[in-house]
Amino acid sequence: MAEPMVCVDDFERFAFQVLPRNAFDYYRSGANDQSTLKDNVAAFKRWKLAPRVLRDVSCLDLSTTILGHQISFPVCVAATAMQCMAHPHGEVATAQAAQAMGTAFTLSTFATSTLEGIAEDAPQVLRFFQLFIYKNRDITRQLVRRAERAGFSAVCLTVDVPCFGKRLADDRNKFKLPPHLKLANFEGIDFKSSGVGSAKEGSGLDEYGASLDPSLTWKDIDFLKSITNLPIILKGILTAEDALLAVDAGVAAIIVSNHGARQLDTVPATIDVLPEIVAAVKDRCEVYMDGGVRLGTDVFKALALGAKAVFIGRPALYGLTYNGAKGVESVLRLLQREFASAMALSGCASVSDIQPCMLRHQTTFPAKL
């Protein structure tokens, strides 16, 4: 009899056992020596909870809003590429799980399911579309128009990829998409290919990286605003300086993100830079974060430091590997229960009760001799 899945790490261990190395390493790995990958998780442990007691928590309300849309609890699904490597139903299953849990789902540009397929098979899910701006701007225009027609509620522009980071595992594996799968949203677009084949050296994704526009500046936010009326979220902000520029550019929200530690190694863990970014933007736009969220207490800590919500990537992939839509739903429900427990034990009946004073950084404690 299979052992019960009682934490996110259980789902990861299952994925390690069953996924081909090509796929698991692609999902799991970070850039270079992976120091930021490790620190994204470890950094949460450096923040200590300071619970309040004797507060009525007999009735908990985990709900919140993002971009004016109510979600059942402040955990959303981040954009992760090529999900059909994890399960045949891929992104559709993940979207259905988010729909069942009443939270938001983000579709990657490099998805193995189409924008239209998500709209058809998960019609009620709050859905965002993760976007790159290409050298060929017509590709970007076509993708944005399709997202609008398919009922997506926001465009999530990734801004930390002028080129792909160096991921050693993908180089060693000469990463490629299995031949029966395609990057579904590029079929029918004048583009190199909708498949990702092996490269002689490095990852097969390199041909796609070469199509991204490394000349982008803040002025290109105006280009994106000129082709869509959808709210724009910027994903990949790590400094207060860039957060202020994002607000000045008129974006609706930012995601404090180091791309799951897959781009530039040795950058800070996202939870550690979140406070300075929240302080810089004040209430001029919504602030979310991703990276290293594995526990309900992680969600609580991010909210205490000012995030409106968190996004999870790898945990959803591991749930998808385990049991498709039901597996992703299991991961989300697990985090929801853990978050509810963290709220109750910290004396918070609602998300608005979560305050910065309920958190201490370990450096504030006196050193023991």
N, C-alpha and C positions, 0 to 999 in steps of 0.2 A: 504493500500500500504506500502510495506516494506521501511524503511528508507534507504537512500544510505549509502554505506560504504565509509567513507572519511578519515579514519585513521586506523592504525593497531589495536588500542584499540577497534574499532568497531567490527572487526573480532573476537577478543578475547571474547568480551561480547556475541556475537552470539554463539561461541563455548560453553561457559559456560551454555547457555540456552538449548542447544540441545544435548550435549554429555552426556552419562552416567557418573556418578560420578567416577566410576572406571577408565575410560579412561581420563576424563578431569583432574582429580587429578594427574594421572601419567604424563601427558604432562606438566602440569602447575607447579608442586611442585618442591621445592628445598630441600636441606639437612637440617635436624635439625630445628633450629629456622628461617631459611630462610633469615638471615640477608644479606648474599651475594647476594641472589636472588633479593632482593630489591635494593641493592647497585649497581648491574650491570646496572640497568636502571638509578638510581639517579645520578651515577657518571658522566654520560654524561652532566648533567645539571651544574656540577661544572666547566666544561670547556666552556669558553665564546668565541664566534666568534669575530674576529677583521677584518671586511671586508675592502677591498680596493675598491675605487670608480674611476669613469672616466676611465674605462678599457673596451675595446671592447669585449662585450659578445654577439654579434649578432649571432654568430654561435658557438654552444656548441658541444664539442666532449667528450662524457662520457666514451668512450671505454678505455680498458686497456688490459694488458696481464697477465696471470698467468701460470707459467711453460711453457712459450712459446706459449700458446694458447690465441687467442684474445677472449675477452668477451665484450658484449655490454655495460656493466657498472659494477662497482666493488662490486656488491652484488651477492653472491653465496648461494646455499642452503646447509645447514649443514646436517650431518647425524642425523636423529631422528628415534627412533625405532617404530616398530609396527604401521605403518601409516594406515593400513586397519581398525583400530579402529575408525579413523576419517572419512574415506570414503571408499566405497567398492573397488575403484581402487587404493587406497593407494599410495605406492611409485611410481608406474607407472604414475599416474596422476601428481605427483609432478615433476617427471623427464620430462614429456611432457611439463609442464609449463616452466621449466628451458630451455628446448629446444626452445620453442616458443619465449622466451625472450633473447635467445642467451647468456646464462650464464651457470655456472657449477652446477652440482648436485652431492651430496654425498649419497651413499647408505649405510645404517647401516648394520652391521653384523646381528643385531636383526630385520631384515626387514621381513615384511609379503608378500613380492614380491621377486622373484628370480633375481639373477644377469642376467640370460639369458632373463628373461621377460623384464627387463629394456632395454637390448640391442635390443630386437625385437620390442618393442613398442615405444621406444624413441631413434632410432638408431643414430641420429645426435647430441645428447646432449653430452657435455663434461662431463664425468662421472668419479668420484673417488669412491673408495671402502674403507669404514672405517673398520678397522681390529683390532681384539684382538689376542694376542698370548696365546694359550691354553697350559695347562700342557701336553696334547696330541698334540705334534707338527704336527702330520699328519693331524689333523683338519685344522690347519692354512695353511699347504701346499695345501690341497685340495681347500680351499677357494681362495687362491691366484691364483692357476692355473685356476680356473673357471673365476676369474676376468680378467685375461689376455686373455683367450679365448673369453670372452664377450666384449672385446674392451674397458675396463676401462683404463684410462690414468695415474692413480697414485694410490698408496696405502696410506691410511691415518691411521697411527697407533696411536691408543689411548693409552697414557702412564700414565694416572692419575687414573687407575682403577686396583690396586692390589686386591681390593675388592670393592663391591658396597657401596656407602655412605648410611647413614641412612635417609630414606625419610619417615617421619611420616605419611603422607597421605596414602602411599602405605601399610604401616604396618596396619593402621586402617582399610583400605579397604580389607586387605589380597589380594592384587592385583593379578589378573589373566587375561590371554588372553582369550577373548570369545571363546567358544569351537569350533566355526566354522572357527577359524583362526589358523594359524601355523607360526612358525618361518621358513620361506620358504627355507632358504639356508642350513638348517640342515637336511632336509629330504633326506634320502639315505646316510647320513654320520653316522658313528659309534659314536653316541652321546646319551646322556640320553634320550632326547625326543625333538620333534620339537614343542611341545606345552608348555604352561606355565600355570600350574594348581595352584589352591589355596594352600597356605601353612598353617599349623596349627598355626604358628606364623609368623608374618612379611609378606614380599612380596613373591609371587611365583617365582620371578626372582632369588631368593637366590641360587637355585640349579645351575643356570648358572654361578653366581658369583663364586661358589666353583670350577668351572672348569677352571677359569682363573689362570694364573701362577703368583703368588705373588713373585716369586724369580727372576723376570726379572731384568737385569742390562743393562748398556749401551752396553755391549758385545753382547747382543741379537739383536741389530740393525744389526750386522754382519750376524747373522742367517737369518734375513729377507732379507738382501741384497744377501745372497747366494741362495735364492730360487726365486728371481724375479729380472728382469732388469727394472721394472717400477720405476719411481721416488717415493721416500718415503717422505711423509709429517708426521711430528710428531704433534699430537694434545694433548694439555694439559700442555703446558709450561707456567710457571708463574714467573720465575726468570731469571735474566741475567745469572746466573751461569749455569743453565740447558740449556739455549739457546746456550751458548758457547760450552757445551758438545755436543749438538745436531749438531752444525756446524762441530765440530771435528769428529763426527761420520759419516759425509758425507751425511746428509739428504738434500733434495732439498728445503724444506720449513718447517716452523713451524706455528702452529696455537696457538696464545696466547689465552688460554681458561681455564676457571675453570669449564668446563663441564656443562655450564648452571646453575652453583651453585648447582649441584646435588651430588657432592662428599664430599668435606670438607667445612663446613660452616665457615664463618668469614675470608676466604681468601680475598684478595683484588679484587675489580672490575677489569675486564680485561683492560678497557680503562686506568686505573690508572697505570698499570705496563707496558703497551705497550711502552712508551717512553724509559724506561731503557733497554728493550729487543732489540728494534730497534738500540739503541746506541751501545749495546754490539756486535751484530752480524754484524753491518755495512752493507755491501752489499754482505756478504758471502752466504746468502740464502734469499729466499723470506719470508716475515713475513705477516701473515694474523691474524685476530682476530675474535672471536665470543663472544656473551654474552651481552644482554641488548640492542641490536640494534633495535630501534622501529621507527626511524625517518630518513629522508634524511639528516638532519643536523648531526645525529649520524655517518652516513657513512662519511660525509665530515670531521668530527673531527677525526675519526680513520685514515683517509688518511693523514690529516695534521700532525698527530703524527707518521707517517711512515709506516702504514699498506699498503700493496699492494691491499688488498681487505678485505671485511668482509663477514662472513657467518651468515645466519639467520636460526634458528631452529623453535622455537615456532610460530613466525608469519606465516611461511609457513604451519604449521599444522592447524592454525586457518583458513587460506584461504582454505585449503583442506577440512576442515569441512564445510565451507560455500558453496562451489560449485565445489568440485573436482579440476580438472586441471585448469578450468577457474578461480576458487577462488584463487588458488596459483598464477596464472598469474596476477590476480587483485592486490594481495599484492605486488608482484614484480614491477608491473607497477606503483603502488602508490609510492613505495620507489624510483623508478627511477625518477618520476616527482618531488618528494620532493628534491632529490639529485640534479637534474638539477636546480631547483630553488635556492638551497643553493649555488651552484657554481656561477650562474649568479649574485646573490645578494652579493656575496663575491668578485666578480671581476675575476672569473676564467673561461676561455673559454675552458680549457682542464684539464684533471686530473693532468697533470704534472705541472699546475699552482698552485695547492694546496700546500701551504708551511706552515711549523711550525709557522712562524711569524703571521699567520692568526688566531692564537688561544692563549688564555690566561687562566691560571687557576685562579679561583676566589680568591685564597689565595694571588695572586699578587696585588689585589686591596686593597687600604688602608681601614681599618675598619672605619665604621661610628660611631661617638660618639652619 
